[in-house]
Amino acid sequence: VTVGGTGVIAYTPNFVQANVGDVVQFIFQQKNHTITQSTLASPCSPKPDGFDSGFLRAGS
């Protein structure tokens, strides 16, 4: 999954159907990012029982 890019705030593709055991790789194009599970009701707050990668550097 490519994250961001020049002037782009998006994930490409914007949907991934992953099965248990699958690996989903995120490639950050610019700036630092996180992969954080949240809810639609509170999209800027980590879900208490979800996942949060912490900040990852661009290019990682």
Secondary structure as GFF3:
##gff-version 3
##sequence-region A 1 60
A	DSSP	beta_strand	2	5	.	.	.	ID=ss1
A	DSSP	beta_strand	8	12	.	.	.	ID=ss2
A	DSSP	beta_strand	27	28	.	.	.	ID=ss3
###
